[in-house]
Amino acid sequence: MDLADIFRDFGPSYRKAHKLPRNQLHTMHAIEICRTKELGGHIDGCEDCGHIRISYNSCRNRHCPKCRFLKKEKWLEARGKELLPVPYFHVVFTIPDALNPLALRNQQVVYSILFKAASETLLELTRKRFGRIGVIAILHTWGQNLLDHPHIHCIVTGGGLSQGRWTSSRRRFFLPVKVISHLFRGEVPFLSQEGLQKG
């Protein structure tokens, strides 16, 4: 049994009981019909023995477990070509679980705020220390348990350019987590102490 089987068996009752955004409904439908006759297909036949194999077309949705592997590999290969020959750090920015419903109902606004806050936090903390850093930021909207959990993964260069010279960070240490968290909370209106009190 795979995700498509679960969606086909339980999707209709789940959609009836829960109001889902249009993009999620579109994704569920794409996964349900992926590699089925609904998307069409083609027939491969062996000229020697006459054996026939029917292959159905893929949905090509980036969230589909059957389709995403090749896209993911191509994406990783393209990003790998963009990397500089320097150390990198992995930094994650997230919001408290209590705010997940807010994010789900206001996705464009909340996700834009998260990207802006994450980038401004990193740039502000590194400007004086390293100069101009490099960042790749990716939004994940759910966790490994497939529940709503918006968070941003950042791949950050271990150092930066300042006046044409490279300044490296320490090899195993980028920035103090508490400092990053404090500044990030200040950059997100609904995470600051003042914002939480108003909300």
C-alpha positions in Angstrom: 0.0 0.0 0.0 1.3 3.4 -0.9 0.1 7.0 -0.4 -2.0 6.9 -3.6 -3.9 3.8 -2.2 -4.5 5.6 1.1 -5.8 8.7 -0.8 -8.0 6.6 -3.0 -9.5 4.7 -0.1 -9.8 7.4 2.5 -9.5 10.7 0.6 -13.2 11.2 -0.3 -14.3 10.8 3.4 -11.4 13.0 4.6 -12.2 15.7 2.1 -15.9 15.6 3.1 -15.0 16.1 6.8 -12.2 18.7 6.3 -12.1 21.9 4.2 -8.8 21.8 2.3 -7.1 24.6 0.3 -7.4 24.2 -3.5 -3.6 23.4 -3.8 -3.9 20.5 -1.4 -7.0 19.2 -3.2 -5.2 19.4 -6.5 -2.2 17.5 -5.1 -4.3 14.8 -3.6 -6.1 14.3 -6.9 -2.8 14.2 -8.8 -1.4 11.5 -6.5 -4.6 9.5 -6.7 -4.6 9.3 -10.5 -0.8 9.0 -10.9 0.2 6.1 -13.1 -3.4 5.1 -13.8 -5.4 4.9 -17.0 -7.0 8.3 -16.2 -3.7 9.9 -17.3 -3.3 7.8 -20.3 -0.3 5.7 -21.1 1.5 3.7 -23.8 2.1 0.1 -24.7 5.5 -1.5 -25.1 5.7 -4.7 -27.1 8.5 -7.1 -27.8 8.8 -7.9 -31.5 10.4 -11.3 -30.8 8.1 -12.9 -28.2 5.1 -10.7 -28.4 5.0 -9.8 -24.7 3.1 -6.5 -24.1 3.5 -4.1 -21.2 1.2 -1.2 -20.4 2.8 1.8 -18.8 0.6 4.6 -17.4 1.7 8.2 -17.4 2.9 10.0 -14.2 1.2 13.0 -12.7 4.5 14.9 -12.4 3.3 16.6 -9.2 6.3 17.6 -7.1 4.6 16.2 -4.0 3.9 12.8 -5.4 6.2 10.1 -3.9 6.2 8.2 -7.2 7.3 11.2 -9.3 9.4 13.4 -7.0 12.5 11.2 -6.9 13.8 12.1 -10.4 12.9 15.8 -10.0 14.6 15.8 -6.6 17.8 14.4 -8.0 17.8 16.9 -10.9 17.2 19.7 -8.4 20.0 18.5 -6.1 22.4 18.3 -9.1 21.5 21.8 -10.2 22.0 23.2 -6.6 25.3 21.3 -6.3 26.6 23.3 -9.3 25.8 26.5 -7.4 27.7 25.7 -4.3 31.0 27.5 -3.5 34.1 25.5 -2.4 33.5 26.5 1.3 31.9 24.9 4.4 28.2 25.2 4.8 25.8 25.2 7.8 22.2 24.0 8.0 19.9 26.4 9.9 16.2 25.8 10.4 13.6 28.5 11.2 10.1 27.5 12.4 7.1 28.7 14.3 5.4 27.2 17.4 2.8 24.5 16.7 0.0 26.6 18.1 0.5 29.0 15.1 0.1 26.2 12.5 -3.7 26.9 11.9 -2.9 30.6 11.4 -0.3 29.6 8.8 -2.6 27.1 7.1 -5.3 29.8 6.7 -3.0 32.6 5.6 -0.3 30.7 3.7 1.0 33.4 1.3 1.2 36.0 4.1 2.8 33.8 6.7 5.2 32.1 4.4 6.4 35.4 3.0 6.9 36.7 6.5 8.9 33.6 7.4 11.2 33.9 4.4 11.8 37.6 5.0 12.4 37.2 8.7 14.8 34.2 8.1 16.9 36.0 5.5 17.0 39.3 7.5 18.0 37.5 10.6 20.9 35.7 8.9 22.0 38.8 7.0 21.9 41.1 10.0 23.8 38.6 12.3 26.6 38.0 9.7 27.0 41.4 8.1 29.6 42.7 10.5 31.2 39.4 11.3 31.6 37.8 7.8 30.4 40.3 5.3 28.1 39.1 2.5 27.1 35.4 3.0 25.4 33.0 0.6 22.0 31.4 1.5 19.7 28.9 -0.1 16.3 28.8 1.6 13.6 26.1 1.2 10.1 26.1 2.7 8.7 22.8 4.1 5.0 23.0 5.0 4.8 19.8 6.9 7.0 17.6 9.2 8.0 14.0 8.8 4.8 12.9 10.4 2.9 14.6 7.5 1.2 17.1 9.9 1.2 20.9 9.3 4.5 22.3 10.4 5.8 25.2 8.4 9.5 25.7 8.6 12.4 27.0 6.5 15.6 25.1 5.9 18.6 27.3 5.1 22.0 26.2 3.7 24.3 29.0 4.7 27.9 29.6 3.7 30.4 29.3 6.5 31.7 32.8 6.1 31.3 35.7 3.6 32.8 38.2 1.3 33.9 41.5 2.7 35.8 44.1 0.6 36.7 41.4 -1.9 38.2 39.0 0.7 36.7 35.8 2.1 36.2 35.6 5.9 35.6 32.1 7.2 33.5 31.2 10.3 34.9 28.6 12.7 34.7 25.2 11.0 32.3 23.6 13.4 30.4 26.7 14.6 28.3 29.2 12.8 26.4 31.4 15.2 24.9 31.0 18.7 21.4 29.4 18.4 20.0 31.6 21.1 21.1 34.7 19.3 19.6 33.6 16.0 16.3 32.6 17.8 16.0 35.9 19.6 16.5 38.0 16.5 14.2 35.8 14.4 11.4 36.2 17.0 11.9 40.0 16.8 11.6 39.9 13.0 8.3 38.0 13.0 5.4 40.2 14.2 3.3 37.4 15.7 6.4 35.7 17.4 7.6 38.8 19.3 6.5 39.1 22.9 4.5 42.2 22.0 2.9 40.5 19.1 2.0 37.4 21.2 0.4 39.6 23.8 -1.7 41.5 21.2 -2.7 38.2 19.5 
